[in-house]
Amino acid sequence: MREATDLYVIDINTVEFVQACGGPCTEGCLVLARIGEDAWALGDSKRPELEPLRFTSAELAAAGVDPARFGLSV
């Protein structure tokens, strides 16, 4: 498993984020991107100026975020 601090050295400038909405997308929607093996970036489409948070797969699962809702596979 990666160290959490290692996740922030991964360059995410070229990754493609996918949006998932639980309701009307007039409110903030989560965006998720795989940024490496066992590494994910999670952001807010309504606040794109904020740096996305980074998670391992285990941390993402513990937070209740399922990449399948975004059309992504683990």
Backbone hydrogen bonds, N-H to C=O, Kabsch-Sander energy under -0.5 kcal/mol:
donor,donor_aa,acceptor,acceptor_aa,energy
6,D,3,E,-0.8
7,L,3,E,-0.8
7,L,4,A,-0.8
8,Y,4,A,-0.5
8,Y,5,T,-1.0
9,V,6,D,-1.5
10,I,7,L,-0.9
15,V,12,I,-0.9
17,F,15,V,-0.6
18,V,32,L,-2.6
20,A,30,L,-2.1
27,E,24,P,-1.3
30,L,20,A,-0.9
31,V,43,G,-2.0
32,L,18,V,-2.5
33,A,41,A,-2.0
35,I,33,A,-0.5
35,I,39,A,-2.1
36,G,39,A,-1.0
39,A,36,G,-1.7
40,W,55,F,-2.7
41,A,33,A,-2.5
42,L,53,L,-3.1
43,G,31,V,-2.9
45,S,29,C,-2.9
47,R,44,D,-1.6
50,L,47,R,-1.9
53,L,42,L,-2.5
55,F,40,W,-2.5
60,L,56,T,-2.5
61,A,57,S,-2.3
62,A,58,A,-2.3
63,A,59,E,-1.6
64,G,61,A,-1.5
65,V,60,L,-2.3
66,D,64,G,-0.6
69,R,66,D,-2.0
70,F,67,P,-1.6
71,G,68,A,-1.5
72,L,67,P,-2.5
